[in-house]
Amino acid sequence: MSHRTASRLSRRGLRPAAVGALALSALALTACSAPASGTGAAAAATDLPIGAVDLAAAGCPATVVIQTDWNPEAEQGNLYQLLGPGAVIDAQNKAVSGPLFAAGEYTGVNVEVRSGGPAIGFQTVTSQQYTDPSITLGYANTDEAVQLSAEMPTTAVFAPFEVGPQIIMWDPETYPEVETIADLGETDAVVRYFGGAAYMEYLTGSGILDPAQVDGSYDGTPASFIAAGGADAQQGFATVEPYVYENEIADWGKPVAFQLIHDAGYPIYASALSVRTGELEALSPCLTELVPVIQQATVDYYADPAATNELILRAVEEFDNGWVYTPGVAAYSVQAQVDLGLVGNGSNDTVGDFDLDRVQEIVDITTPLFEKLGSSPASGLTPDDLVTNEFIDPAIGF
């Protein structure tokens, strides 16, 4: 497995979602077929009147294709919020599409939300973007954008997460004195993760964890964590594992404690919507109108996620690729995102913008890590190469 593949899995890997997750890896791998370019898109809804936002007139593609990094889930709710009534679920190509709506009004174009992970062979979204030119926007974590900046540069235009959801979790009964990942580093706990993850290079390189205590053999299933009886720690997502391990994995069935990787000093922007850098200028007229629509859809989704979550759950059911996602997890995810400040306005009144000093911090942290791993970023990389607030409407926020 390449470093990039392992790094990708570490962020949106084969995550456990139920007792049946022990079989998830094998089931998901049978479904590894990427959507063909342009497939799965709904027919143009020409009979609908165009509302206040006309994305067709702004030069947006007839179908705005958004590539995510995993199966449908509540973390992607703001994207599914763009879809109006009559969304089309393409189970073969693992995509959901339909007319793109803004505040309940048709915008003149369609939107197609494509799943990642098993649907694209577990490769990075950026790699998929550079393979398939029909993709308009794709997810890219800041550290990944740094790593791939020399060969496949992307520019992020919207940050759906203020704080990334990735965590290290442990058993609070076994380690009652542990409150942080650094505390965990003072114990004998084995910390299991997907090998090759850049954040783990940071945690070990900075002395937060001992290199001797980390184990890159995590395969996305709960088996090893359960078998250790609470002695081991493990990577996860604050939006999934705490609920699932307590409520949906009978062999565990109790709370886990955790700390966000962000709070341990690795403040990436997770799943930032990004374009191929070379196409930024050509897409600018479209993005000027589209990004504020996505901002508002984000606010609207968290205000009332019920209908959109129903679409997400229906898509998971029809995709039928081994990914288990329940209404309980979806509801928990939305609440956790809000309660933990994973979504929000940050230090101002605006949703989705980037703090350039924070981006520079990630460049400074990750550049030597990637150079050590043999995948050097572009020379002289700056925050302006990686992100832009040009299209953000500062008046739109929670």
Secondary structure by P-SEA (a helix, b strand, c coil): ccaaaaaaaaacccccccccccaaaaaaaaaccccccccccccccccccccccccccccccccbbbbbcccccccaaaaaaaccccccccccccccccccccccccccbbbbbbbcccccccccaaaaaaacccccbbbbcaaaaaaacccbbbbbcccccccccbbbbbccccccccccaaaaaaccbbbbcccccaaaaaaaaacccccccccccccccaaaaaaacccbbbbbbccccccccccccccccbbbbbbbccccccccccccccccccccccccccccccaaaaaaaaaaaaacaaaaaaaaaaaaaaacccccccaaaaaaaaaaaaaacccccccccccccccaaaaaaaaaacaaaaaaaccccccccccccccccccccccccc
